[in-house]
Amino acid sequence: MDGGNMVGTTVYIAGGYGVVGSNIARHIRGIDQEIRIIVAGRNPAKGEVLAGQLGNAETAYLDLSQPDESIDLDGVDLIVAALQDPMDKLLHLAVEKGIAHIGITKLADEITPLMVAVLKSPPKRPIVPLGHSQAGVMMVVAQKVAEQFSRIDSIELAGLFDENDPMGPMTLNDAEGFINRALIRESGRWLWVDATKNTRSIRLSDGTVLEGGPMSLLDVPGLASATGAPNIRFDFIVGPSLGLKSNQQPSQDLYIDIEGILKSGSKEKLRTVVSDPKGQAHLTALGVLLSIERILGTDGLPAASGGIHLPETLLIVDKAIARLEQFGVGISTYAYQEQTIQ
């Protein structure tokens, strides 16, 4: 899976020995042996085994509650923030020092400070907020499916999170904070709604019906811009995954339902199921890897230019989907006949 020779390139992963961060590090090493990787956190000793397994890697101390001077970013080309950075310290340091930056935690209602900051100081390197489902995976797949339509009337997205996944308890704990006020698009209007009062019943591919609540992921405004669809929402659902139901390890499952007029002229609703048999952290890290490859140019194309980028503007859809499938992610699309939910 060699994506190109990047001798001298350094990627700094904040939270690098955590569940998602360690997957990101392994994915990087899977596509390039030459990239130097720094896994950073408050307890560097916890990352030493990982660094040894990766090769050409080291640990670093990082405590975001400490002054900026304690964060050593000398020689770093790209920061990946695989943790919460409530004061945007790493983001501001990236802009100040001309370092590329990827963050994976910003929701739609948290993006304004970033936009204001970069308007004041335009970034010399790419800044990529991946506050999307699985760090942009759903976004690129939905864009690909949308290519089959001449007009899109609605896009209904859902992410199923399995409590048995290694990230399950962490995700459910975080859900208490991010499932409250949600951004949805309804009849062309943007609405901020109470997630607990605007739930949706979602029928899964095996006929199971689960109740989901909307979230303010960046997929919603991103797909509105990309497709012009007047009705868009993303819902968070919890239940047994396709992998678990098949007596395998928990998978990460995403559902994309797009309804409208196909280019053939017929009215249709297509459902796409994205399933990663290796689970939530593996798929999220793959989403990050897609942006890393574009930022550094390890995909054989010129490295991305400076400024703010999103998956829908940064990634080349066909190449991104091919990469996902190369890593074992299943993607299937079929005509979906909605059944009456009792």
Disulfide bonds with the S-S distance in Angstrom:
none
